[in-house]
């Protein structure tokens, strides 16, 4: 059986990861409507943009809505939300890697995906 100190350490790690994966997707998602942090369309693979039935701007707004929902799910159902965020970040990273652009962002997103996956696993123990 885990000691009370180990439980507190796990709870602390989970709370930190949960805060990150609630705040970051919601802020990034909301910014898809304002482009205050960056011009999000620049990260869209041109071959994917060419396949869209609507403008890249509209696509980014849809992405923003999905990210906001993912952040809310992490808040309400951490385990499920963690798996959703991990899959979402992996998909983004693979898209960036396929275009051979923004490789640094792709690697960062893969690291974040691993962290979201770890959060989901920890939440299964703690929550």
C-alpha positions as CSV (number, residue, x, y, z in Angstrom):
1,X,0.0,0.0,0.0
2,X,1.2,3.5,-0.8
3,X,2.1,5.8,2.0
4,X,0.2,9.0,2.6
5,X,3.2,11.0,1.4
6,X,3.3,9.1,-1.9
7,X,-0.4,9.8,-2.3
8,X,0.2,13.5,-1.7
9,X,3.0,13.5,-4.2
10,X,0.8,11.9,-6.8
11,X,-2.1,14.2,-6.1
12,X,0.3,17.2,-6.4
13,X,1.6,16.0,-9.8
14,X,-1.9,15.3,-11.0
15,X,-3.2,18.7,-10.0
16,X,-0.3,20.4,-11.8
17,X,-0.8,18.4,-15.0
18,X,-4.5,18.9,-14.8
19,X,-4.1,22.7,-14.5
20,X,-1.8,22.7,-17.5
21,X,-4.2,20.6,-19.6
22,X,-7.3,22.6,-18.7
23,X,-5.7,26.0,-19.2
24,X,-3.5,25.5,-22.3
25,X,-6.2,23.9,-24.5
26,X,-8.8,26.5,-23.5
27,X,-6.4,29.5,-24.1
28,X,-5.0,28.1,-27.4
29,X,-8.6,27.2,-28.5
30,X,-9.9,30.7,-27.7
31,X,-6.9,32.3,-29.4
32,X,-7.9,30.5,-32.7
33,X,-10.6,33.2,-32.9
34,X,-8.3,36.2,-32.1
35,X,-4.8,35.2,-33.3
36,X,-3.3,37.3,-30.5
37,X,-0.7,34.6,-29.6
38,X,0.2,33.7,-33.1
39,X,-1.3,33.3,-36.6
40,X,-2.5,29.7,-36.2
41,X,-3.1,29.2,-39.9
42,X,0.7,29.2,-40.5
43,X,0.8,25.8,-38.8
44,X,-1.8,24.2,-41.1
45,X,-0.2,21.9,-43.6
46,X,-0.8,23.4,-47.1
47,X,-1.8,20.0,-48.5
48,X,-4.5,19.7,-45.8
49,X,-5.6,23.3,-46.3
50,X,-6.1,22.5,-50.0
51,X,-8.5,19.6,-49.2
52,X,-10.7,21.7,-46.9
53,X,-14.2,22.6,-48.1
54,X,-13.9,26.0,-46.2
55,X,-11.2,28.6,-45.4
56,X,-8.2,27.8,-43.2
57,X,-9.6,30.5,-40.8
58,X,-12.8,28.6,-40.4
59,X,-10.9,25.3,-39.9
60,X,-8.9,26.9,-37.2
61,X,-12.0,28.1,-35.4
62,X,-13.4,24.6,-35.5
63,X,-10.0,23.4,-34.1
64,X,-10.4,26.1,-31.4
65,X,-13.8,24.8,-30.4
66,X,-12.5,21.2,-30.1
67,X,-9.6,22.4,-28.0
68,X,-11.8,24.3,-25.6
69,X,-14.1,21.3,-25.3
70,X,-11.0,19.1,-24.6
71,X,-9.9,21.4,-21.8
72,X,-13.3,21.3,-20.2
73,X,-13.4,17.5,-20.4
74,X,-10.0,17.4,-18.6
75,X,-11.5,19.5,-15.9
76,X,-14.6,17.3,-15.5
77,X,-13.3,13.8,-16.4
78,X,-9.5,13.9,-16.1
79,X,-8.8,10.4,-17.3
80,X,-10.9,10.6,-20.5
81,X,-9.8,14.2,-21.2
82,X,-6.2,13.2,-20.8
83,X,-6.5,10.5,-23.4
84,X,-8.4,12.9,-25.7
85,X,-5.7,15.6,-25.3
86,X,-2.9,13.1,-25.8
87,X,-4.5,11.9,-29.1
88,X,-5.2,15.4,-30.3
89,X,-1.6,16.6,-29.6
90,X,-0.3,13.5,-31.3
91,X,-2.4,14.1,-34.4
92,X,-1.2,17.7,-34.5
93,X,2.4,16.7,-34.2
94,X,2.1,14.0,-36.9
95,X,0.5,16.6,-39.3
96,X,3.4,19.0,-38.6
97,X,6.0,16.2,-39.1
98,X,4.4,15.1,-42.4
99,X,4.8,18.7,-43.7
100,X,8.4,18.9,-42.5
101,X,7.6,22.3,-41.0
102,X,7.7,23.5,-37.4
103,X,9.5,20.3,-36.3
104,X,10.3,22.0,-32.9
105,X,6.6,22.5,-32.3
106,X,5.9,18.9,-33.4
107,X,8.4,17.6,-30.9
108,X,7.0,19.8,-28.2
109,X,3.4,18.6,-28.9
110,X,4.6,15.0,-28.7
111,X,6.2,15.6,-25.3
112,X,2.9,17.3,-24.2
113,X,1.0,14.3,-25.5
114,X,3.1,12.0,-23.4
115,X,2.4,14.3,-20.4
116,X,-1.3,14.2,-21.0
117,X,-1.2,10.4,-21.3
118,X,0.6,10.3,-18.0
119,X,-2.0,12.6,-16.4
120,X,-4.7,10.2,-17.6
121,X,-2.9,7.2,-16.1
122,X,-2.3,9.0,-12.8
123,X,-5.9,10.1,-12.5
124,X,-7.0,6.5,-12.7
125,X,-5.0,5.9,-9.5
126,X,-5.9,9.1,-7.7
127,X,-9.4,10.1,-8.7
